[in-house]
Amino acid sequence: MQPQTDPPISHQGLLRVLGEAQRIGALGSSPLFEIIRHASWFADAIPVEAREVIDLGSGAGVPGLIVAVARPELRVTLVDRRQKRVDALVRAIALLGKSDQVAAVCADVDKIRTQESWQGRFDAAISRGFGPPLQTLAWSAQLVRPGGVVVISEPPDEIGDRWAGVDLIGLGVVGPTRVGPLAMFHVEH
């Protein structure tokens, strides 16, 4: 199965930014085309009517930067609690010419999720390896408006349904819907 959006696997700016992240140890050693292809699933999962997206625990900018390249109509906020990572993200955003579309914020998601100015602000929240899945889902749901979505990386199908038995309604979400290697939840709260 392939993402529907053409993955920007030959985008020279992305290759340069992600290659540098790998070189300094900020991104795993998987081939860049695999990282970009996986992140392209996030671009597909975000509804066409969405405009504001938050990427939790952005690290080297995956999946947020790839989503921004694949979906230029989206405004993407990259959040990481490490200032060095955010500084690198700011440089990457400038190199990609995405300063009008993408912002990098140094913040702890645990703190911003309780701030009124952040709650329900986004149409979608995305994350790839941010933290424990249940915590990631709960915190993401707080940042997304009703009718929006939360999209989280999933383990391979053979691992089973990690959401079975979880009170999803209590978290204010329904789902998940499997989208390739991702789980998508609709925010209802």
N, C-alpha and C positions, 0 to 999 in steps of 0.2 A: 504494500500500500504506500502511495506517495502523497505528499500534500498537494492540494489543488493549486495553490499559489506557486508560481515558478520560484523555487528557492534562488536567492541571489548569490549562488555559489561562485560566480566569477566576478563579483563586485570587488574591484581592487582595493577600495578603501576598507571594506569589511575584512578582506583577507589580511591586509596590513595590520589593522587594529587587533584582530583576533590572534594573528601570528605573534605579535609582540606580547599579547597577554599570555600566550603559551610559553614564550621564551622566558618570561619572568616568573612563571609558575602560578599565574592568576587564573588559568584555564586548563582543564584537563588535556591529556595528550591525544584524544581522539582526532582523526583527520578533520580538518576544518570543514570540508564539504559535508561530513556527517553532522557536525555541530550546527551548521547553517540549515541543513535539511530538517533536523529535529526542531529547531526554532521556528522554521516556516510553518509547522503545524499550528503554532500559537497564532500566527497571522491569519490562518484559515479559520480558527475557532472563534476569533473575535467577530461578533456580528457586524454586518455592513453598516448599520446605523450608529455604531459606537464612534465616539470622538475622543474621549479621554481615557487613557490606559495607564495603570501603575504597574511597574515591575518590581516585585519585592526581593530584596537581597540580590541586587543586580550584579555584584561582583565585577566581572569583566564586560558586562553588558549583554549577556545572553540570558534570555531571549530578546530583551528589549530593543537593542540596536538593530537586530535582524528584522524584528517586527516593524520598526520605524522605516527601514529601507524598503521592505516589501509592501507596506501600507502607508504611503506618504500622507494620506488624509488624516491619520491619527496623530494626536498629541500624546507623547509618551513621557512619563515621569519615571526616572530610574532612581531607586532608593537603596542606599547601602549605608551601614553604620560606620564604615571605615573610611576615614578622610583620604587616605592614600588611594583607595579604589575610586572614590568620587573624583579626586583630582585626575586620575587616569581616564575616567569616563568623560570628564569635561574636555580633555584633550581629544579623545576619540570622537566626541560629538562635533567638535570644530573641524577635525580632519575630514569627517564625513559630510561636512556642510549642512548639518542638521540642527544648528543652534536655534532656528525658529520653530522647530518641531519637537525637540527633545530637551528635557532638563534633567540634571543630575542633582540629587539632594542627599546631603549627609544627615541621616537621622536614624533613630532606632524605631523600627516599625511598632514595637511594643508601646512606645510612647505616642507616636502620631495617630495610632488607631483609636485612641481615646480622645483626641482633640477634635472639637466640633468642626473646625475648618477643614479637616481631612475626612471625616465620616461621611459616607454616602456621596463622595465627590466624583467618583470615577464610574465609567461605563463598564470597565473590565479591569480585573486584577490578574496578573500572570506571575507564575513563579516556576523556576526550575531548580529544585534542590534547596529551597530557602530554609526549611526547618522540618520538624515533625509534621507529617501530612495533616493531622487534625488541627494542630495549632495554625498551620499555614491557611487552611480553609477558614477557620473561625476569624482570624485576623483580617484576611482578605475580604470576607463578607462584610466586615464593619466598614471597609473603605469604599465599597461598591454600592451604588444607588439601587433601589428596588427596580427589577427588570434587567439589571446588568448581569454580568457573568464573572465567575472565577474559573480560571484555567490553570491546572496543575499537572506537572509531569507525573506519569504513572509508571509503575514497574511493568515488566513484561506480563502479557495475559496469563501465562502459566502460574504466576504468583497467586492469582485469585483476586477476589474483590476485597480490598482493604477497607471499604466503606460499609460493608455488611454489618449491621448491628449498631451503626453510628446514628445518633439522633440528629439527622440532617435538618429536619423541620425545626428543631430547637436551635440550630445554628442560623436559621433563616434562609436556608437554601433547599433546592430540590435537585435531584439528579443522583448520580452523575450520568452524563452521556459520554461515551467513549468516542474521542476524536483522534484516530491514529494512536500515538503513544501518550495521549493526554486524557484527563478527566475534566469535563466542563460541568459546572454547576450554575443553575439560575438562581439569582438572589431574589428572595421573596419578601424579606423582612420589611 
